[in-house]
Amino acid sequence: MQFLNLIFALSVCTVTFSLHLGANERPNIILIIADDLAWDDSVPYGHPTIRTP
């Protein structure tokens, strides 16, 4: 039980510290959504006409 309390306390400290440091910065998040994209629809997996970076 003491181990769980220690883990909980460390988690709370870590979260509050990280929120304090990044309060002025916005996160860089890129969300890419592709409809009907299979594993072989990109150049690294052998598609001859679709060019991907």
mmCIF file of the N, C-alpha and C atoms, coordinates in Angstrom:
data_MODEL
# 
_entry.id   MODEL 
# 
loop_
_atom_site.group_PDB 
_atom_site.id 
_atom_site.type_symbol 
_atom_site.label_atom_id 
_atom_site.label_alt_id 
_atom_site.label_comp_id 
_atom_site.label_asym_id 
_atom_site.label_entity_id 
_atom_site.label_seq_id 
_atom_site.pdbx_PDB_ins_code 
_atom_site.Cartn_x 
_atom_site.Cartn_y 
_atom_site.Cartn_z 
_atom_site.occupancy 
_atom_site.B_iso_or_equiv 
_atom_site.pdbx_formal_charge 
_atom_site.auth_seq_id 
_atom_site.auth_comp_id 
_atom_site.auth_asym_id 
_atom_site.auth_atom_id 
_atom_site.pdbx_PDB_model_num 
ATOM 1   N N  . MET A 1 1  ? 0.817  -1.190 0.000   1.00 0.00 ? 1  MET A N  1 
ATOM 2   C CA . MET A 1 1  ? 0.000  0.000  0.000   1.00 0.00 ? 1  MET A CA 1 
ATOM 3   C C  . MET A 1 1  ? 0.870  1.268  0.000   1.00 0.00 ? 1  MET A C  1 
ATOM 4   N N  . GLN A 1 2  ? 1.987  1.216  0.715   1.00 0.00 ? 2  GLN A N  1 
ATOM 5   C CA . GLN A 1 2  ? 2.874  2.375  0.736   1.00 0.00 ? 2  GLN A CA 1 
ATOM 6   C C  . GLN A 1 2  ? 3.501  2.604  -0.635  1.00 0.00 ? 2  GLN A C  1 
ATOM 7   N N  . PHE A 1 3  ? 3.742  1.517  -1.356  1.00 0.00 ? 3  PHE A N  1 
ATOM 8   C CA . PHE A 1 3  ? 4.311  1.638  -2.698  1.00 0.00 ? 3  PHE A CA 1 
ATOM 9   C C  . PHE A 1 3  ? 3.337  2.359  -3.629  1.00 0.00 ? 3  PHE A C  1 
ATOM 10  N N  . LEU A 1 4  ? 2.041  2.027  -3.539  1.00 0.00 ? 4  LEU A N  1 
ATOM 11  C CA . LEU A 1 4  ? 1.040  2.695  -4.372  1.00 0.00 ? 4  LEU A CA 1 
ATOM 12  C C  . LEU A 1 4  ? 0.926  4.171  -4.011  1.00 0.00 ? 4  LEU A C  1 
ATOM 13  N N  . ASN A 1 5  ? 1.006  4.481  -2.726  1.00 0.00 ? 5  ASN A N  1 
ATOM 14  C CA . ASN A 1 5  ? 0.965  5.886  -2.312  1.00 0.00 ? 5  ASN A CA 1 
ATOM 15  C C  . ASN A 1 5  ? 2.169  6.650  -2.851  1.00 0.00 ? 5  ASN A C  1 
ATOM 16  N N  . LEU A 1 6  ? 3.328  6.023  -2.843  1.00 0.00 ? 6  LEU A N  1 
ATOM 17  C CA . LEU A 1 6  ? 4.529  6.654  -3.377  1.00 0.00 ? 6  LEU A CA 1 
ATOM 18  C C  . LEU A 1 6  ? 4.405  6.893  -4.880  1.00 0.00 ? 6  LEU A C  1 
ATOM 19  N N  . ILE A 1 7  ? 3.926  5.895  -5.600  1.00 0.00 ? 7  ILE A N  1 
ATOM 20  C CA . ILE A 1 7  ? 3.735  6.040  -7.049  1.00 0.00 ? 7  ILE A CA 1 
ATOM 21  C C  . ILE A 1 7  ? 2.730  7.146  -7.348  1.00 0.00 ? 7  ILE A C  1 
ATOM 22  N N  . PHE A 1 8  ? 1.642  7.195  -6.594  1.00 0.00 ? 8  PHE A N  1 
ATOM 23  C CA . PHE A 1 8  ? 0.629  8.231  -6.796  1.00 0.00 ? 8  PHE A CA 1 
ATOM 24  C C  . PHE A 1 8  ? 1.215  9.615  -6.525  1.00 0.00 ? 8  PHE A C  1 
ATOM 25  N N  . ALA A 1 9  ? 1.960  9.758  -5.443  1.00 0.00 ? 9  ALA A N  1 
ATOM 26  C CA . ALA A 1 9  ? 2.549  11.053 -5.097  1.00 0.00 ? 9  ALA A CA 1 
ATOM 27  C C  . ALA A 1 9  ? 3.552  11.502 -6.155  1.00 0.00 ? 9  ALA A C  1 
ATOM 28  N N  . LEU A 1 10 ? 4.377  10.586 -6.637  1.00 0.00 ? 10 LEU A N  1 
ATOM 29  C CA . LEU A 1 10 ? 5.336  10.934 -7.690  1.00 0.00 ? 10 LEU A CA 1 
ATOM 30  C C  . LEU A 1 10 ? 4.631  11.311 -8.989  1.00 0.00 ? 10 LEU A C  1 
ATOM 31  N N  . SER A 1 11 ? 3.544  10.632 -9.296  1.00 0.00 ? 11 SER A N  1 
ATOM 32  C CA . SER A 1 11 ? 2.781  10.947 -10.509 1.00 0.00 ? 11 SER A CA 1 
ATOM 33  C C  . SER A 1 11 ? 2.178  12.337 -10.420 1.00 0.00 ? 11 SER A C  1 
ATOM 34  N N  . VAL A 1 12 ? 1.606  12.662 -9.273  1.00 0.00 ? 12 VAL A N  1 
ATOM 35  C CA . VAL A 1 12 ? 1.007  13.986 -9.094  1.00 0.00 ? 12 VAL A CA 1 
ATOM 36  C C  . VAL A 1 12 ? 2.075  15.072 -9.192  1.00 0.00 ? 12 VAL A C  1 
ATOM 37  N N  . CYS A 1 13 ? 3.220  14.848 -8.573  1.00 0.00 ? 13 CYS A N  1 
ATOM 38  C CA . CYS A 1 13 ? 4.311  15.829 -8.641  1.00 0.00 ? 13 CYS A CA 1 
ATOM 39  C C  . CYS A 1 13 ? 4.808  16.010 -10.070 1.00 0.00 ? 13 CYS A C  1 
ATOM 40  N N  . THR A 1 14 ? 4.936  14.923 -10.797 1.00 0.00 ? 14 THR A N  1 
ATOM 41  C CA . THR A 1 14 ? 5.412  14.995 -12.173 1.00 0.00 ? 14 THR A CA 1 
ATOM 42  C C  . THR A 1 14 ? 4.435  15.752 -13.059 1.00 0.00 ? 14 THR A C  1 
ATOM 43  N N  . VAL A 1 15 ? 3.153  15.462 -12.911 1.00 0.00 ? 15 VAL A N  1 
ATOM 44  C CA . VAL A 1 15 ? 2.142  16.127 -13.738 1.00 0.00 ? 15 VAL A CA 1 
ATOM 45  C C  . VAL A 1 15 ? 2.085  17.614 -13.419 1.00 0.00 ? 15 VAL A C  1 
ATOM 46  N N  . THR A 1 16 ? 2.065  17.971 -12.151 1.00 0.00 ? 16 THR A N  1 
ATOM 47  C CA . THR A 1 16 ? 1.985  19.391 -11.809 1.00 0.00 ? 16 THR A CA 1 
ATOM 48  C C  . THR A 1 16 ? 3.243  20.140 -12.235 1.00 0.00 ? 16 THR A C  1 
ATOM 49  N N  . PHE A 1 17 ? 4.400  19.509 -12.116 1.00 0.00 ? 17 PHE A N  1 
ATOM 50  C CA . PHE A 1 17 ? 5.641  20.149 -12.553 1.00 0.00 ? 17 PHE A CA 1 
ATOM 51  C C  . PHE A 1 17 ? 5.645  20.358 -14.063 1.00 0.00 ? 17 PHE A C  1 
ATOM 52  N N  . SER A 1 18 ? 5.207  19.356 -14.817 1.00 0.00 ? 18 SER A N  1 
ATOM 53  C CA . SER A 1 18 ? 5.198  19.484 -16.274 1.00 0.00 ? 18 SER A CA 1 
ATOM 54  C C  . SER A 1 18 ? 4.153  20.495 -16.732 1.00 0.00 ? 18 SER A C  1 
ATOM 55  N N  . LEU A 1 19 ? 3.026  20.582 -16.031 1.00 0.00 ? 19 LEU A N  1 
ATOM 56  C CA . LEU A 1 19 ? 2.026  21.589 -16.384 1.00 0.00 ? 19 LEU A CA 1 
ATOM 57  C C  . LEU A 1 19 ? 2.543  22.995 -16.090 1.00 0.00 ? 19 LEU A C  1 
ATOM 58  N N  . HIS A 1 20 ? 3.294  23.125 -15.031 1.00 0.00 ? 20 HIS A N  1 
ATOM 59  C CA . HIS A 1 20 ? 3.852  24.427 -14.680 1.00 0.00 ? 20 HIS A CA 1 
ATOM 60  C C  . HIS A 1 20 ? 4.890  24.880 -15.709 1.00 0.00 ? 20 HIS A C  1 
ATOM 61  N N  . LEU A 1 21 ? 5.714  23.980 -16.181 1.00 0.00 ? 21 LEU A N  1 
ATOM 62  C CA . LEU A 1 21 ? 6.747  24.337 -17.155 1.00 0.00 ? 21 LEU A CA 1 
ATOM 63  C C  . LEU A 1 21 ? 6.156  24.684 -18.514 1.00 0.00 ? 21 LEU A C  1 
ATOM 64  N N  . GLY A 1 22 ? 5.153  23.965 -18.943 1.00 0.00 ? 22 GLY A N  1 
ATOM 65  C CA . GLY A 1 22 ? 4.603  24.171 -20.272 1.00 0.00 ? 22 GLY A CA 1 
ATOM 66  C C  . GLY A 1 22 ? 3.360  25.025 -20.297 1.00 0.00 ? 22 GLY A C  1 
ATOM 67  N N  . ALA A 1 23 ? 3.157  25.863 -19.298 1.00 0.00 ? 23 ALA A N  1 
ATOM 68  C CA . ALA A 1 23 ? 1.932  26.650 -19.222 1.00 0.00 ? 23 ALA A CA 1 
ATOM 69  C C  . ALA A 1 23 ? 1.840  27.671 -20.351 1.00 0.00 ? 23 ALA A C  1 
ATOM 70  N N  . ASN A 1 24 ? 2.967  28.205 -20.811 1.00 0.00 ? 24 ASN A N  1 
ATOM 71  C CA . ASN A 1 24 ? 2.948  29.246 -21.835 1.00 0.00 ? 24 ASN A CA 1 
ATOM 72  C C  . ASN A 1 24 ? 3.097  28.695 -23.247 1.00 0.00 ? 24 ASN A C  1 
ATOM 73  N N  . GLU A 1 25 ? 3.410  27.434 -23.376 1.00 0.00 ? 25 GLU A N  1 
ATOM 74  C CA . GLU A 1 25 ? 3.645  26.860 -24.694 1.00 0.00 ? 25 GLU A CA 1 
ATOM 75  C C  . GLU A 1 25 ? 2.479  25.975 -25.108 1.00 0.00 ? 25 GLU A C  1 
ATOM 76  N N  . ARG A 1 26 ? 2.147  26.043 -26.368 1.00 0.00 ? 26 ARG A N  1 
ATOM 77  C CA . ARG A 1 26 ? 1.132  25.143 -26.899 1.00 0.00 ? 26 ARG A CA 1 
ATOM 78  C C  . ARG A 1 26 ? 1.834  23.938 -27.496 1.00 0.00 ? 26 ARG A C  1 
ATOM 79  N N  . PRO A 1 27 ? 1.255  22.759 -27.362 1.00 0.00 ? 27 PRO A N  1 
ATOM 80  C CA . PRO A 1 27 ? 1.908  21.562 -27.902 1.00 0.00 ? 27 PRO A CA 1 
ATOM 81  C C  . PRO A 1 27 ? 1.846  21.534 -29.426 1.00 0.00 ? 27 PRO A C  1 
ATOM 82  N N  . ASN A 1 28 ? 2.850  20.948 -30.028 1.00 0.00 ? 28 ASN A N  1 
ATOM 83  C CA . ASN A 1 28 ? 2.882  20.764 -31.473 1.00 0.00 ? 28 ASN A CA 1 
ATOM 84  C C  . ASN A 1 28 ? 2.279  19.402 -31.778 1.00 0.00 ? 28 ASN A C  1 
ATOM 85  N N  . ILE A 1 29 ? 1.034  19.404 -32.205 1.00 0.00 ? 29 ILE A N  1 
ATOM 86  C CA . ILE A 1 29 ? 0.322  18.162 -32.490 1.00 0.00 ? 29 ILE A CA 1 
ATOM 87  C C  . ILE A 1 29 ? -0.149 18.200 -33.937 1.00 0.00 ? 29 ILE A C  1 
ATOM 88  N N  . ILE A 1 30 ? 0.162  17.148 -34.666 1.00 0.00 ? 30 ILE A N  1 
ATOM 89  C CA . ILE A 1 30 ? -0.309 17.002 -36.041 1.00 0.00 ? 30 ILE A CA 1 
ATOM 90  C C  . ILE A 1 30 ? -1.168 15.753 -36.094 1.00 0.00 ? 30 ILE A C  1 
ATOM 91  N N  . LEU A 1 31 ? -2.392 15.896 -36.553 1.00 0.00 ? 31 LEU A N  1 
ATOM 92  C CA . LEU A 1 31 ? -3.311 14.775 -36.679 1.00 0.00 ? 31 LEU A CA 1 
ATOM 93  C C  . LEU A 1 31 ? -3.562 14.544 -38.164 1.00 0.00 ? 31 LEU A C  1 
ATOM 94  N N  . ILE A 1 32 ? -3.184 13.374 -38.640 1.00 0.00 ? 32 ILE A N  1 
ATOM 95  C CA . ILE A 1 32 ? -3.366 13.028 -40.048 1.00 0.00 ? 32 ILE A CA 1 
ATOM 96  C C  . ILE A 1 32 ? -4.432 11.950 -40.132 1.00 0.00 ? 32 ILE A C  1 
ATOM 97  N N  . ILE A 1 33 ? -5.479 12.237 -40.890 1.00 0.00 ? 33 ILE A N  1 
ATOM 98  C CA . ILE A 1 33 ? -6.566 11.281 -41.062 1.00 0.00 ? 33 ILE A CA 1 
ATOM 99  C C  . ILE A 1 33 ? -6.623 10.896 -42.538 1.00 0.00 ? 33 ILE A C  1 
ATOM 100 N N  . ALA A 1 34 ? -6.600 9.611  -42.810 1.00 0.00 ? 34 ALA A N  1 
ATOM 101 C CA . ALA A 1 34 ? -6.669 9.127  -44.187 1.00 0.00 ? 34 ALA A CA 1 
ATOM 102 C C  . ALA A 1 34 ? -7.786 8.092  -44.280 1.00 0.00 ? 34 ALA A C  1 
ATOM 103 N N  . ASP A 1 35 ? -8.641 8.264  -45.262 1.00 0.00 ? 35 ASP A N  1 
ATOM 104 C CA . ASP A 1 35 ? -9.736 7.332  -45.466 1.00 0.00 ? 35 ASP A CA 1 
ATOM 105 C C  . ASP A 1 35 ? -9.347 6.357  -46.575 1.00 0.00 ? 35 ASP A C  1 
ATOM 106 N N  . ASP A 1 36 ? -9.550 5.092  -46.338 1.00 0.00 ? 36 ASP A N  1 
ATOM 107 C CA . ASP A 1 36 ? -9.309 4.042  -47.321 1.00 0.00 ? 36 ASP A CA 1 
ATOM 108 C C  . ASP A 1 36 ? -7.836 3.980  -47.739 1.00 0.00 ? 36 ASP A C  1 
ATOM 109 N N  . LEU A 1 37 ? -6.939 4.038  -46.781 1.00 0.00 ? 37 LEU A N  1 
ATOM 110 C CA . LEU A 1 37 ? -5.508 3.928  -47.039 1.00 0.00 ? 37 LEU A CA 1 
ATOM 111 C C  . LEU A 1 37 ? -5.042 2.571  -46.536 1.00 0.00 ? 37 LEU A C  1 
ATOM 112 N N  . ALA A 1 38 ? -4.588 1.744  -47.437 1.00 0.00 ? 38 ALA A N  1 
ATOM 113 C CA . ALA A 1 38 ? -4.106 0.410  -47.077 1.00 0.00 ? 38 ALA A CA 1 
ATOM 114 C C  . ALA A 1 38 ? -2.591 0.448  -46.908 1.00 0.00 ? 38 ALA A C  1 
ATOM 115 N N  . TRP A 1 39 ? -2.025 -0.644 -46.444 1.00 0.00 ? 39 TRP A N  1 
ATOM 116 C CA . TRP A 1 39 ? -0.590 -0.694 -46.164 1.00 0.00 ? 39 TRP A CA 1 
ATOM 117 C C  . TRP A 1 39 ? 0.248  -0.561 -47.430 1.00 0.00 ? 39 TRP A C  1 
ATOM 118 N N  . ASP A 1 40 ? -0.280 -0.957 -48.568 1.00 0.00 ? 40 ASP A N  1 
ATOM 119 C CA . ASP A 1 40 ? 0.505  -0.916 -49.807 1.00 0.00 ? 40 ASP A CA 1 
ATOM 120 C C  . ASP A 1 40 ? 0.218  0.324  -50.657 1.00 0.00 ? 40 ASP A C  1 
ATOM 121 N N  . ASP A 1 41 ? -0.441 1.333  -50.091 1.00 0.00 ? 41 ASP A N  1 
ATOM 122 C CA . ASP A 1 41 ? -0.772 2.550  -50.831 1.00 0.00 ? 41 ASP A CA 1 
ATOM 123 C C  . ASP A 1 41 ? 0.266  3.654  -50.686 1.00 0.00 ? 41 ASP A C  1 
ATOM 124 N N  . SER A 1 42 ? 1.480  3.324  -50.359 1.00 0.00 ? 42 SER A N  1 
ATOM 125 C CA . SER A 1 42 ? 2.522  4.343  -50.255 1.00 0.00 ? 42 SER A CA 1 
ATOM 126 C C  . SER A 1 42 ? 3.816  3.818  -50.867 1.00 0.00 ? 42 SER A C  1 
ATOM 127 N N  . VAL A 1 43 ? 4.687  4.737  -51.236 1.00 0.00 ? 43 VAL A N  1 
ATOM 128 C CA . VAL A 1 43 ? 5.919  4.380  -51.939 1.00 0.00 ? 43 VAL A CA 1 
ATOM 129 C C  . VAL A 1 43 ? 6.807  3.411  -51.156 1.00 0.00 ? 43 VAL A C  1 
ATOM 130 N N  . PRO A 1 44 ? 6.997  3.564  -49.845 1.00 0.00 ? 44 PRO A N  1 
ATOM 131 C CA . PRO A 1 44 ? 7.900  2.636  -49.157 1.00 0.00 ? 44 PRO A CA 1 
ATOM 132 C C  . PRO A 1 44 ? 7.463  1.176  -49.243 1.00 0.00 ? 44 PRO A C  1 
ATOM 133 N N  . TYR A 1 45 ? 6.183  0.949  -49.514 1.00 0.00 ? 45 TYR A N  1 
ATOM 134 C CA . TYR A 1 45 ? 5.688  -0.425 -49.583 1.00 0.00 ? 45 TYR A CA 1 
ATOM 135 C C  . TYR A 1 45 ? 5.396  -0.866 -51.010 1.00 0.00 ? 45 TYR A C  1 
ATOM 136 N N  . GLY A 1 46 ? 5.876  -0.128 -51.999 1.00 0.00 ? 46 GLY A N  1 
ATOM 137 C CA . GLY A 1 46 ? 5.860  -0.590 -53.369 1.00 0.00 ? 46 GLY A CA 1 
ATOM 138 C C  . GLY A 1 46 ? 4.796  -0.042 -54.294 1.00 0.00 ? 46 GLY A C  1 
ATOM 139 N N  . HIS A 1 47 ? 4.062  0.997  -53.919 1.00 0.00 ? 47 HIS A N  1 
ATOM 140 C CA . HIS A 1 47 ? 3.064  1.538  -54.842 1.00 0.00 ? 47 HIS A CA 1 
ATOM 141 C C  . HIS A 1 47 ? 3.776  2.335  -55.928 1.00 0.00 ? 47 HIS A C  1 
ATOM 142 N N  . PRO A 1 48 ? 3.487  2.056  -57.200 1.00 0.00 ? 48 PRO A N  1 
ATOM 143 C CA . PRO A 1 48 ? 4.252  2.670  -58.292 1.00 0.00 ? 48 PRO A CA 1 
ATOM 144 C C  . PRO A 1 48 ? 3.905  4.128  -58.590 1.00 0.00 ? 48 PRO A C  1 
ATOM 145 N N  . THR A 1 49 ? 2.682  4.595  -58.304 1.00 0.00 ? 49 THR A N  1 
ATOM 146 C CA . THR A 1 49 ? 2.299  5.939  -58.731 1.00 0.00 ? 49 THR A CA 1 
ATOM 147 C C  . THR A 1 49 ? 2.067  6.927  -57.593 1.00 0.00 ? 49 THR A C  1 
ATOM 148 N N  . ILE A 1 50 ? 1.768  6.468  -56.402 1.00 0.00 ? 50 ILE A N  1 
ATOM 149 C CA . ILE A 1 50 ? 1.527  7.386  -55.288 1.00 0.00 ? 50 ILE A CA 1 
ATOM 150 C C  . ILE A 1 50 ? 2.861  7.737  -54.643 1.00 0.00 ? 50 ILE A C  1 
ATOM 151 N N  . ARG A 1 51 ? 3.187  9.049  -54.637 1.00 0.00 ? 51 ARG A N  1 
ATOM 152 C CA . ARG A 1 51 ? 4.450  9.500  -54.053 1.00 0.00 ? 51 ARG A CA 1 
ATOM 153 C C  . ARG A 1 51 ? 4.194  10.010 -52.640 1.00 0.00 ? 51 ARG A C  1 
ATOM 154 N N  . THR A 1 52 ? 4.917  9.477  -51.692 1.00 0.00 ? 52 THR A N  1 
ATOM 155 C CA . THR A 1 52 ? 4.831  9.939  -50.307 1.00 0.00 ? 52 THR A CA 1 
ATOM 156 C C  . THR A 1 52 ? 6.215  10.358 -49.843 1.00 0.00 ? 52 THR A C  1 
ATOM 157 N N  . PRO A 1 53 ? 6.277  11.268 -48.892 1.00 0.00 ? 53 PRO A N  1 
ATOM 158 C CA . PRO A 1 53 ? 7.593  11.719 -48.428 1.00 0.00 ? 53 PRO A CA 1 
ATOM 159 C C  . PRO A 1 53 ? 8.340  10.637 -47.667 1.00 0.00 ? 53 PRO A C  1 
# 
